[in-house]
């Protein structure tokens, strides 16, 4: 999950991740039009296709974890959330650092 170095936002509240039987997908949002599916660069169009493929090939629920720089505006992340919803993946979370923002 952390092979791409990002300046993650921090949060003072939230849930710790618990081991579950899910297929985990990591999406790294570096900047506008710079996305990674795990470690592989991907376009929004290809991400849409890939999320649908992943959803169709497994019986276990999928979880998408979004990692992004704290400076990336929501308007850049929103299309990724929409694609997850369109693919039928409702379990989406964000990686953050524990603590409060400086």
Biopython code that builds the backbone (N, CA, C, O; Angstrom):
import numpy as np
from Bio.PDB.StructureBuilder import StructureBuilder

atoms = [
    (1, "UNK", "N", (0.822, -1.195, 0.000)),
    (1, "UNK", "CA", (0.000, 0.000, 0.000)),
    (1, "UNK", "C", (0.863, 1.253, 0.000)),
    (1, "UNK", "O", (0.448, 2.281, -0.535)),
    (2, "UNK", "N", (2.022, 1.192, 0.573)),
    (2, "UNK", "CA", (2.798, 2.411, 0.730)),
    (2, "UNK", "C", (3.996, 2.506, -0.196)),
    (2, "UNK", "O", (4.945, 3.225, 0.116)),
    (3, "UNK", "N", (3.989, 1.815, -1.313)),
    (3, "UNK", "CA", (5.129, 1.870, -2.219)),
    (3, "UNK", "C", (5.243, 3.208, -2.935)),
    (3, "UNK", "O", (6.332, 3.582, -3.369)),
    (4, "UNK", "N", (4.144, 3.932, -3.067)),
    (4, "UNK", "CA", (4.157, 5.268, -3.655)),
    (4, "UNK", "C", (4.115, 6.251, -2.497)),
    (4, "UNK", "O", (3.162, 6.258, -1.718)),
    (5, "UNK", "N", (5.139, 7.076, -2.381)),
    (5, "UNK", "CA", (5.234, 8.014, -1.263)),
    (5, "UNK", "C", (4.290, 9.187, -1.477)),
    (5, "UNK", "O", (4.370, 9.892, -2.483)),
    (6, "UNK", "N", (3.389, 9.385, -0.512)),
    (6, "UNK", "CA", (2.426, 10.476, -0.552)),
    (6, "UNK", "C", (2.417, 11.169, 0.800)),
    (6, "UNK", "O", (2.687, 10.543, 1.825)),
    (7, "UNK", "N", (2.111, 12.449, 0.805)),
    (7, "UNK", "CA", (1.950, 13.220, 2.027)),
    (7, "UNK", "C", (0.500, 13.071, 2.471)),
    (7, "UNK", "O", (-0.333, 13.934, 2.193)),
    (8, "UNK", "N", (0.200, 11.961, 3.171)),
    (8, "UNK", "CA", (-1.171, 11.641, 3.553)),
    (8, "UNK", "C", (-1.729, 12.672, 4.522)),
    (8, "UNK", "O", (-0.991, 13.228, 5.337)),
    (9, "UNK", "N", (-3.033, 12.930, 4.435)),
    (9, "UNK", "CA", (-3.658, 13.796, 5.432)),
    (9, "UNK", "C", (-3.686, 13.064, 6.767)),
    (9, "UNK", "O", (-3.535, 11.844, 6.816)),
    (10, "UNK", "N", (-3.875, 13.803, 7.835)),
    (10, "UNK", "CA", (-3.997, 13.166, 9.140)),
    (10, "UNK", "C", (-5.429, 13.333, 9.634)),
    (10, "UNK", "O", (-6.163, 14.208, 9.174)),
    (11, "UNK", "N", (-5.808, 12.484, 10.571)),
    (11, "UNK", "CA", (-7.158, 12.527, 11.126)),
    (11, "UNK", "C", (-7.076, 12.214, 12.602)),
    (11, "UNK", "O", (-6.337, 11.318, 13.012)),
    (12, "UNK", "N", (-7.830, 12.949, 13.407)),
    (12, "UNK", "CA", (-7.835, 12.694, 14.846)),
    (12, "UNK", "C", (-8.922, 11.702, 15.224)),
    (12, "UNK", "O", (-8.921, 11.186, 16.341)),
    (13, "UNK", "N", (-9.847, 11.426, 14.316)),
    (13, "UNK", "CA", (-10.890, 10.434, 14.561)),
    (13, "UNK", "C", (-10.952, 9.505, 13.367)),
    (13, "UNK", "O", (-10.383, 9.789, 12.313)),
    (14, "UNK", "N", (-11.632, 8.419, 13.536)),
    (14, "UNK", "CA", (-11.785, 7.467, 12.444)),
    (14, "UNK", "C", (-11.708, 6.055, 12.977)),
    (14, "UNK", "O", (-11.602, 5.839, 14.185)),
    (15, "UNK", "N", (-11.762, 5.099, 12.076)),
    (15, "UNK", "CA", (-11.734, 3.701, 12.458)),
    (15, "UNK", "C", (-10.416, 3.085, 12.043)),
    (15, "UNK", "O", (-9.895, 3.366, 10.963)),
    (16, "UNK", "N", (-9.890, 2.255, 12.899)),
    (16, "UNK", "CA", (-8.729, 1.455, 12.536)),
    (16, "UNK", "C", (-9.224, 0.364, 11.595)),
    (16, "UNK", "O", (-10.343, -0.129, 11.734)),
    (17, "UNK", "N", (-8.388, -0.004, 10.648)),
    (17, "UNK", "CA", (-8.795, -1.074, 9.757)),
    (17, "UNK", "C", (-8.759, -2.390, 10.514)),
    (17, "UNK", "O", (-7.860, -2.641, 11.316)),
    (18, "UNK", "N", (-9.740, -3.211, 10.248)),
    (18, "UNK", "CA", (-9.845, -4.514, 10.884)),
    (18, "UNK", "C", (-9.664, -5.575, 9.808)),
    (18, "UNK", "O", (-10.099, -5.387, 8.671)),
    (19, "UNK", "N", (-9.032, -6.679, 10.154)),
    (19, "UNK", "CA", (-8.901, -7.735, 9.158)),
    (19, "UNK", "C", (-10.285, -8.220, 8.727)),
    (19, "UNK", "O", (-11.125, -8.550, 9.564)),
    (20, "UNK", "N", (-10.505, -8.257, 7.452)),
    (20, "UNK", "CA", (-11.786, -8.709, 6.902)),
    (20, "UNK", "C", (-11.481, -9.603, 5.719)),
    (20, "UNK", "O", (-10.370, -9.616, 5.189)),
    (21, "UNK", "N", (-12.476, -10.334, 5.328)),
    (21, "UNK", "CA", (-12.319, -11.101, 4.119)),
    (21, "UNK", "C", (-12.829, -10.281, 2.964)),
    (21, "UNK", "O", (-13.974, -10.417, 2.534)),
    (22, "UNK", "N", (-11.958, -9.428, 2.470)),
    (22, "UNK", "CA", (-12.284, -8.593, 1.326)),
    (22, "UNK", "C", (-11.106, -8.618, 0.373)),
    (22, "UNK", "O", (-9.977, -8.917, 0.759)),
    (23, "UNK", "N", (-11.385, -8.306, -0.851)),
    (23, "UNK", "CA", (-10.322, -8.081, -1.809)),
    (23, "UNK", "C", (-9.992, -6.609, -1.755)),
    (23, "UNK", "O", (-10.865, -5.768, -1.970)),
    (24, "UNK", "N", (-8.743, -6.285, -1.472)),
    (24, "UNK", "CA", (-8.374, -4.878, -1.310)),
    (24, "UNK", "C", (-7.753, -4.343, -2.591)),
    (24, "UNK", "O", (-6.862, -4.958, -3.176)),
    (25, "UNK", "N", (-8.241, -3.191, -3.009)),
    (25, "UNK", "CA", (-7.706, -2.473, -4.162)),
    (25, "UNK", "C", (-7.161, -1.157, -3.650)),
    (25, "UNK", "O", (-7.856, -0.428, -2.944)),
    (26, "UNK", "N", (-5.927, -0.849, -3.998)),
    (26, "UNK", "CA", (-5.311, 0.411, -3.596)),
    (26, "UNK", "C", (-5.258, 1.331, -4.811)),
    (26, "UNK", "O", (-4.712, 0.972, -5.854)),
    (27, "UNK", "N", (-5.836, 2.526, -4.660)),
    (27, "UNK", "CA", (-5.768, 3.542, -5.708)),
    (27, "UNK", "C", (-5.015, 4.735, -5.143)),
    (27, "UNK", "O", (-5.425, 5.328, -4.145)),
    (28, "UNK", "N", (-3.915, 5.077, -5.790)),
    (28, "UNK", "CA", (-3.109, 6.227, -5.388)),
    (28, "UNK", "C", (-3.442, 7.399, -6.294)),
    (28, "UNK", "O", (-3.287, 7.313, -7.512)),
    (29, "UNK", "N", (-3.902, 8.497, -5.699)),
    (29, "UNK", "CA", (-4.220, 9.712, -6.441)),
    (29, "UNK", "C", (-3.114, 10.713, -6.132)),
    (29, "UNK", "O", (-3.082, 11.304, -5.053)),
    (30, "UNK", "N", (-2.208, 10.898, -7.091)),
    (30, "UNK", "CA", (-1.049, 11.758, -6.870)),
    (30, "UNK", "C", (-1.388, 13.207, -7.188)),
    (30, "UNK", "O", (-0.999, 14.111, -6.449)),
    (31, "UNK", "N", (-2.104, 13.434, -8.273)),
    (31, "UNK", "CA", (-2.506, 14.771, -8.714)),
    (31, "UNK", "C", (-3.551, 14.586, -9.797)),
    (31, "UNK", "O", (-3.872, 13.460, -10.176)),
    (32, "UNK", "N", (-4.083, 15.696, -10.297)),
    (32, "UNK", "CA", (-5.064, 15.614, -11.384)),
    (32, "UNK", "C", (-4.476, 14.823, -12.544)),
    (32, "UNK", "O", (-3.386, 15.132, -13.025)),
    (33, "UNK", "N", (-5.186, 13.820, -12.984)),
    (33, "UNK", "CA", (-4.791, 12.959, -14.096)),
    (33, "UNK", "C", (-3.557, 12.106, -13.821)),
    (33, "UNK", "O", (-2.969, 11.561, -14.755)),
    (34, "UNK", "N", (-3.153, 11.979, -12.557)),
    (34, "UNK", "CA", (-2.046, 11.078, -12.216)),
    (34, "UNK", "C", (-2.558, 10.101, -11.162)),
    (34, "UNK", "O", (-2.574, 10.397, -9.967)),
    (35, "UNK", "N", (-2.974, 8.929, -11.639)),
    (35, "UNK", "CA", (-3.539, 7.881, -10.793)),
    (35, "UNK", "C", (-2.716, 6.615, -10.937)),
    (35, "UNK", "O", (-2.082, 6.374, -11.965)),
    (36, "UNK", "N", (-2.741, 5.811, -9.879)),
    (36, "UNK", "CA", (-2.106, 4.503, -9.913)),
    (36, "UNK", "C", (-3.092, 3.480, -9.372)),
    (36, "UNK", "O", (-3.749, 3.716, -8.358)),
    (37, "UNK", "N", (-3.191, 2.357, -10.044)),
    (37, "UNK", "CA", (-3.929, 1.203, -9.554)),
    (37, "UNK", "C", (-2.867, 0.321, -8.920)),
    (37, "UNK", "O", (-2.163, -0.414, -9.612)),
    (38, "UNK", "N", (-2.756, 0.400, -7.597)),
    (38, "UNK", "CA", (-1.605, -0.211, -6.935)),
    (38, "UNK", "C", (-0.374, 0.576, -7.332)),
    (38, "UNK", "O", (-0.283, 1.775, -7.066)),
    (39, "UNK", "N", (0.570, -0.091, -7.965)),
    (39, "UNK", "CA", (1.803, 0.562, -8.414)),
    (39, "UNK", "C", (1.786, 0.934, -9.886)),
    (39, "UNK", "O", (2.750, 1.517, -10.381)),
    (40, "UNK", "N", (0.709, 0.609, -10.602)),
    (40, "UNK", "CA", (0.661, 0.810, -12.054)),
    (40, "UNK", "C", (-0.111, 2.065, -12.427)),
    (40, "UNK", "O", (-1.246, 2.249, -11.986)),
    (41, "UNK", "N", (0.500, 2.943, -13.244)),
    (41, "UNK", "CA", (-0.235, 4.132, -13.703)),
    (41, "UNK", "C", (-1.506, 3.717, -14.443)),
    (41, "UNK", "O", (-1.533, 2.701, -15.137)),
    (42, "UNK", "N", (-2.557, 4.523, -14.280)),
    (42, "UNK", "CA", (-3.833, 4.193, -14.921)),
    (42, "UNK", "C", (-4.611, 5.479, -15.196)),
    (42, "UNK", "O", (-4.534, 6.438, -14.427)),
    (43, "UNK", "N", (-5.353, 5.489, -16.287)),
    (43, "UNK", "CA", (-6.224, 6.630, -16.606)),
    (43, "UNK", "C", (-7.581, 6.410, -15.937)),
    (43, "UNK", "O", (-7.894, 5.297, -15.515)),
    (44, "UNK", "N", (-8.377, 7.462, -15.842)),
    (44, "UNK", "CA", (-9.726, 7.314, -15.281)),
    (44, "UNK", "C", (-10.552, 6.334, -16.096)),
    (44, "UNK", "O", (-11.286, 5.520, -15.535)),
    (45, "UNK", "N", (-10.436, 6.408, -17.419)),
    (45, "UNK", "CA", (-11.194, 5.499, -18.285)),
    (45, "UNK", "C", (-10.794, 4.050, -18.026)),
    (45, "UNK", "O", (-11.655, 3.178, -17.911)),
    (46, "UNK", "N", (-9.496, 3.792, -17.934)),
    (46, "UNK", "CA", (-9.040, 2.432, -17.662)),
    (46, "UNK", "C", (-9.383, 2.003, -16.237)),
    (46, "UNK", "O", (-9.635, 0.824, -15.989)),
    (47, "UNK", "N", (-9.393, 2.952, -15.299)),
    (47, "UNK", "CA", (-9.768, 2.634, -13.933)),
    (47, "UNK", "C", (-11.207, 2.151, -13.874)),
    (47, "UNK", "O", (-11.514, 1.201, -13.155)),
    (48, "UNK", "N", (-12.082, 2.789, -14.615)),
    (48, "UNK", "CA", (-13.482, 2.369, -14.669)),
    (48, "UNK", "C", (-13.589, 0.912, -15.114)),
    (48, "UNK", "O", (-14.277, 0.108, -14.485)),
    (49, "UNK", "N", (-12.912, 0.593, -16.184)),
    (49, "UNK", "CA", (-12.924, -0.780, -16.719)),
    (49, "UNK", "C", (-12.327, -1.757, -15.711)),
    (49, "UNK", "O", (-12.877, -2.833, -15.479)),
    (50, "UNK", "N", (-11.216, -1.381, -15.124)),
    (50, "UNK", "CA", (-10.513, -2.274, -14.198)),
    (50, "UNK", "C", (-11.331, -2.551, -12.937)),
    (50, "UNK", "O", (-11.362, -3.684, -12.458)),
    (51, "UNK", "N", (-11.992, -1.528, -12.396)),
    (51, "UNK", "CA", (-12.826, -1.734, -11.219)),
    (51, "UNK", "C", (-13.970, -2.697, -11.523)),
    (51, "UNK", "O", (-14.288, -3.566, -10.712)),
    (52, "UNK", "N", (-14.582, -2.541, -12.684)),
    (52, "UNK", "CA", (-15.677, -3.449, -13.072)),
    (52, "UNK", "C", (-15.171, -4.878, -13.245)),
    (52, "UNK", "O", (-15.833, -5.832, -12.837)),
    (53, "UNK", "N", (-14.003, -5.017, -13.847)),
    (53, "UNK", "CA", (-13.415, -6.352, -14.025)),
    (53, "UNK", "C", (-13.137, -7.011, -12.677)),
    (53, "UNK", "O", (-13.460, -8.180, -12.465)),
    (54, "UNK", "N", (-12.535, -6.247, -11.774)),
    (54, "UNK", "CA", (-12.222, -6.791, -10.451)),
    (54, "UNK", "C", (-13.498, -7.195, -9.720)),
    (54, "UNK", "O", (-13.537, -8.234, -9.060)),
    (55, "UNK", "N", (-14.526, -6.387, -9.833)),
    (55, "UNK", "CA", (-15.807, -6.670, -9.174)),
    (55, "UNK", "C", (-16.441, -7.944, -9.711)),
    (55, "UNK", "O", (-17.039, -8.712, -8.957)),
    (56, "UNK", "N", (-16.310, -8.168, -11.016)),
    (56, "UNK", "CA", (-16.941, -9.325, -11.651)),
    (56, "UNK", "C", (-16.190, -10.634, -11.396)),
    (56, "UNK", "O", (-16.787, -11.708, -11.463)),
    (57, "UNK", "N", (-14.907, -10.559, -11.111)),
    (57, "UNK", "CA", (-14.138, -11.801, -11.032)),
    (57, "UNK", "C", (-14.013, -12.376, -9.617)),
    (57, "UNK", "O", (-13.324, -13.377, -9.421)),
    (58, "UNK", "N", (-14.663, -11.762, -8.638)),
    (58, "UNK", "CA", (-14.556, -12.291, -7.276)),
    (58, "UNK", "C", (-15.920, -12.374, -6.610)),
    (58, "UNK", "O", (-16.828, -11.595, -6.896)),
    (59, "UNK", "N", (-16.029, -13.327, -5.729)),
    (59, "UNK", "CA", (-17.259, -13.485, -4.952)),
    (59, "UNK", "C", (-17.186, -12.742, -3.631)),
    (59, "UNK", "O", (-18.217, -12.428, -3.036)),
    (60, "UNK", "N", (-15.959, -12.454, -3.163)),
    (60, "UNK", "CA", (-15.833, -11.754, -1.887)),
    (60, "UNK", "C", (-15.999, -10.248, -2.113)),
    (60, "UNK", "O", (-15.710, -9.748, -3.200)),
    (61, "UNK", "N", (-16.458, -9.535, -1.100)),
    (61, "UNK", "CA", (-16.623, -8.090, -1.255)),
    (61, "UNK", "C", (-15.280, -7.411, -1.523)),
    (61, "UNK", "O", (-14.239, -7.859, -1.041)),
    (62, "UNK", "N", (-15.317, -6.352, -2.278)),
    (62, "UNK", "CA", (-14.111, -5.583, -2.563)),
    (62, "UNK", "C", (-14.073, -4.336, -1.697)),
    (62, "UNK", "O", (-15.099, -3.723, -1.403)),
    (63, "UNK", "N", (-12.871, -3.983, -1.303)),
    (63, "UNK", "CA", (-12.639, -2.743, -0.568)),
    (63, "UNK", "C", (-11.647, -1.917, -1.376)),
    (63, "UNK", "O", (-10.609, -2.424, -1.801)),
    (64, "UNK", "N", (-11.964, -0.663, -1.583)),
    (64, "UNK", "CA", (-11.036, 0.252, -2.248)),
    (64, "UNK", "C", (-10.454, 1.175, -1.196)),
    (64, "UNK", "O", (-11.183, 1.814, -0.437)),
    (65, "UNK", "N", (-9.142, 1.239, -1.159)),
    (65, "UNK", "CA", (-8.441, 2.165, -0.260)),
    (65, "UNK", "C", (-7.824, 3.240, -1.144)),
    (65, "UNK", "O", (-7.030, 2.942, -2.036)),
    (66, "UNK", "N", (-8.194, 4.487, -0.890)),
    (66, "UNK", "CA", (-7.664, 5.619, -1.653)),
    (66, "UNK", "C", (-6.562, 6.277, -0.840)),
    (66, "UNK", "O", (-6.753, 6.632, 0.323)),
    (67, "UNK", "N", (-5.413, 6.433, -1.469)),
    (67, "UNK", "CA", (-4.284, 7.148, -0.879)),
    (67, "UNK", "C", (-4.056, 8.390, -1.727)),
    (67, "UNK", "O", (-4.030, 8.314, -2.955)),
    (68, "UNK", "N", (-3.894, 9.516, -1.080)),
    (68, "UNK", "CA", (-3.714, 10.755, -1.829)),
    (68, "UNK", "C", (-2.905, 11.762, -1.028)),
    (68, "UNK", "O", (-2.866, 11.706, 0.201)),
    (69, "UNK", "N", (-2.271, 12.667, -1.723)),
    (69, "UNK", "CA", (-1.588, 13.771, -1.062)),
    (69, "UNK", "C", (-2.620, 14.681, -0.417)),
    (69, "UNK", "O", (-3.715, 14.863, -0.950)),
    (70, "UNK", "N", (-2.277, 15.242, 0.712)),
    (70, "UNK", "CA", (-3.218, 16.117, 1.409)),
    (70, "UNK", "C", (-3.549, 17.365, 0.601)),
    (70, "UNK", "O", (-4.581, 17.991, 0.844)),
    (71, "UNK", "N", (-2.702, 17.745, -0.355)),
    (71, "UNK", "CA", (-2.943, 18.941, -1.167)),
    (71, "UNK", "C", (-3.885, 18.684, -2.348)),
    (71, "UNK", "O", (-4.338, 19.633, -2.988)),
    (72, "UNK", "N", (-4.181, 17.431, -2.639)),
    (72, "UNK", "CA", (-5.054, 17.126, -3.775)),
    (72, "UNK", "C", (-6.487, 17.509, -3.424)),
    (72, "UNK", "O", (-7.026, 17.021, -2.431)),
    (73, "UNK", "N", (-7.119, 18.377, -4.225)),
    (73, "UNK", "CA", (-8.484, 18.811, -3.914)),
    (73, "UNK", "C", (-9.509, 17.685, -4.133)),
    (73, "UNK", "O", (-9.290, 16.762, -4.917)),
    (74, "UNK", "N", (-10.615, 17.794, -3.425)),
    (74, "UNK", "CA", (-11.690, 16.802, -3.528)),
    (74, "UNK", "C", (-12.165, 16.636, -4.973)),
    (74, "UNK", "O", (-12.534, 15.531, -5.374)),
    (75, "UNK", "N", (-12.162, 17.698, -5.749)),
    (75, "UNK", "CA", (-12.634, 17.623, -7.134)),
    (75, "UNK", "C", (-11.816, 16.641, -7.962)),
    (75, "UNK", "O", (-12.296, 16.159, -8.988)),
    (76, "UNK", "N", (-10.599, 16.337, -7.542)),
    (76, "UNK", "CA", (-9.759, 15.353, -8.239)),
    (76, "UNK", "C", (-10.090, 13.939, -7.759)),
    (76, "UNK", "O", (-9.981, 12.980, -8.523)),
    (77, "UNK", "N", (-10.489, 13.814, -6.504)),
    (77, "UNK", "CA", (-10.787, 12.511, -5.917)),
    (77, "UNK", "C", (-12.214, 12.062, -6.231)),
    (77, "UNK", "O", (-12.474, 10.865, -6.355)),
    (78, "UNK", "N", (-13.126, 13.004, -6.359)),
    (78, "UNK", "CA", (-14.542, 12.678, -6.573)),
    (78, "UNK", "C", (-14.777, 11.729, -7.750)),
    (78, "UNK", "O", (-15.559, 10.789, -7.603)),
    (79, "UNK", "N", (-14.138, 11.925, -8.915)),
    (79, "UNK", "CA", (-14.383, 10.987, -10.013)),
    (79, "UNK", "C", (-14.010, 9.541, -9.666)),
    (79, "UNK", "O", (-14.635, 8.607, -10.166)),
    (80, "UNK", "N", (-13.011, 9.354, -8.827)),
    (80, "UNK", "CA", (-12.627, 8.008, -8.405)),
    (80, "UNK", "C", (-13.738, 7.396, -7.557)),
    (80, "UNK", "O", (-14.067, 6.220, -7.713)),
    (81, "UNK", "N", (-14.316, 8.191, -6.661)),
    (81, "UNK", "CA", (-15.436, 7.713, -5.851)),
    (81, "UNK", "C", (-16.638, 7.345, -6.720)),
    (81, "UNK", "O", (-17.297, 6.332, -6.484)),
    (82, "UNK", "N", (-16.912, 8.162, -7.709)),
    (82, "UNK", "CA", (-18.024, 7.886, -8.626)),
    (82, "UNK", "C", (-17.786, 6.579, -9.373)),
    (82, "UNK", "O", (-18.706, 5.774, -9.516)),
    (83, "UNK", "N", (-16.564, 6.360, -9.849)),
    (83, "UNK", "CA", (-16.248, 5.120, -10.568)),
    (83, "UNK", "C", (-16.411, 3.902, -9.673)),
    (83, "UNK", "O", (-16.885, 2.860, -10.126)),
    (84, "UNK", "N", (-16.025, 4.020, -8.407)),
    (84, "UNK", "CA", (-16.218, 2.915, -7.466)),
    (84, "UNK", "C", (-17.703, 2.590, -7.321)),
    (84, "UNK", "O", (-18.100, 1.426, -7.373)),
    (85, "UNK", "N", (-18.516, 3.626, -7.140)),
    (85, "UNK", "CA", (-19.960, 3.432, -7.000)),
    (85, "UNK", "C", (-20.550, 2.812, -8.260)),
    (85, "UNK", "O", (-21.378, 1.906, -8.171)),
    (86, "UNK", "N", (-20.138, 3.285, -9.423)),
    (86, "UNK", "CA", (-20.651, 2.744, -10.681)),
    (86, "UNK", "C", (-20.258, 1.287, -10.875)),
    (86, "UNK", "O", (-20.976, 0.531, -11.530)),
    (87, "UNK", "N", (-19.119, 0.886, -10.307)),
    (87, "UNK", "CA", (-18.668, -0.500, -10.409)),
    (87, "UNK", "C", (-19.321, -1.383, -9.348)),
    (87, "UNK", "O", (-19.098, -2.593, -9.326)),
    (88, "UNK", "N", (-20.123, -0.787, -8.472)),
    (88, "UNK", "CA", (-20.791, -1.561, -7.432)),
    (88, "UNK", "C", (-19.926, -1.817, -6.212)),
    (88, "UNK", "O", (-20.167, -2.764, -5.464)),
    (89, "UNK", "N", (-18.920, -0.978, -6.009)),
    (89, "UNK", "CA", (-18.037, -1.110, -4.852)),
    (89, "UNK", "C", (-18.375, 0.014, -3.879)),
    (89, "UNK", "O", (-18.092, 1.183, -4.142)),
    (90, "UNK", "N", (-18.977, -0.348, -2.761)),
    (90, "UNK", "CA", (-19.402, 0.652, -1.794)),
    (90, "UNK", "C", (-18.470, 0.783, -0.604)),
    (90, "UNK", "O", (-18.597, 1.724, 0.179)),
    (91, "UNK", "N", (-17.539, -0.143, -0.457)),
    (91, "UNK", "CA", (-16.614, -0.104, 0.670)),
    (91, "UNK", "C", (-15.360, 0.648, 0.245)),
    (91, "UNK", "O", (-14.417, 0.054, -0.278)),
    (92, "UNK", "N", (-15.355, 1.951, 0.470)),
    (92, "UNK", "CA", (-14.242, 2.813, 0.066)),
    (92, "UNK", "C", (-13.754, 3.557, 1.301)),
    (92, "UNK", "O", (-14.549, 4.124, 2.050)),
    (93, "UNK", "N", (-12.454, 3.552, 1.505)),
    (93, "UNK", "CA", (-11.880, 4.276, 2.638)),
    (93, "UNK", "C", (-10.643, 5.041, 2.175)),
    (93, "UNK", "O", (-10.134, 4.838, 1.072)),
    (94, "UNK", "N", (-10.180, 5.921, 3.049)),
    (94, "UNK", "CA", (-9.006, 6.741, 2.754)),
    (94, "UNK", "C", (-7.897, 6.415, 3.737)),
    (94, "UNK", "O", (-8.148, 6.228, 4.927)),
    (95, "UNK", "N", (-6.681, 6.348, 3.243)),
    (95, "UNK", "CA", (-5.522, 6.197, 4.124)),
    (95, "UNK", "C", (-5.182, 7.561, 4.696)),
    (95, "UNK", "O", (-5.075, 8.549, 3.969)),
    (96, "UNK", "N", (-5.016, 7.599, 6.002)),
    (96, "UNK", "CA", (-4.620, 8.844, 6.677)),
    (96, "UNK", "C", (-3.592, 8.494, 7.747)),
    (96, "UNK", "O", (-3.443, 7.336, 8.139)),
    (97, "UNK", "N", (-2.899, 9.509, 8.201)),
    (97, "UNK", "CA", (-1.994, 9.358, 9.333)),
    (97, "UNK", "C", (-2.756, 9.687, 10.601)),
    (97, "UNK", "O", (-3.554, 10.624, 10.625)),
    (98, "UNK", "N", (-2.518, 8.924, 11.653)),
    (98, "UNK", "CA", (-3.189, 9.201, 12.914)),
    (98, "UNK", "C", (-2.620, 10.466, 13.528)),
    (98, "UNK", "O", (-1.407, 10.675, 13.520)),
    (99, "UNK", "N", (-3.483, 11.301, 14.056)),
    (99, "UNK", "CA", (-3.079, 12.562, 14.661)),
    (99, "UNK", "C", (-3.890, 13.690, 14.077)),
    (99, "UNK", "O", (-4.860, 13.462, 13.355)),
    (100, "UNK", "N", (-3.497, 14.904, 14.388)),
    (100, "UNK", "CA", (-4.211, 16.055, 13.833)),
    (100, "UNK", "C", (-3.287, 16.805, 12.887)),
    (100, "UNK", "O", (-2.065, 16.729, 13.006)),
    (101, "UNK", "N", (-3.879, 17.527, 11.952)),
    (101, "UNK", "CA", (-3.110, 18.298, 10.994)),
    (101, "UNK", "C", (-2.307, 19.374, 11.717)),
    (101, "UNK", "O", (-2.791, 19.968, 12.681)),
    (102, "UNK", "N", (-1.083, 19.626, 11.257)),
    (102, "UNK", "CA", (-0.275, 20.688, 11.873)),
    (102, "UNK", "C", (-0.842, 22.049, 11.585)),
    (102, "UNK", "O", (-0.288, 23.055, 12.027)),
]
sb = StructureBuilder()
sb.init_structure("model")
sb.init_model(0)
sb.init_chain("A")
sb.init_seg("    ")
for serial, (resi, resn, name, xyz) in enumerate(atoms, 1):
    if name == "N":
        sb.init_residue(resn, " ", resi, " ")
    sb.init_atom(name, np.array(xyz, "f"), 0.0, 1.0, " ", f" {name:<3s}", serial, name[0])
structure = sb.get_structure()
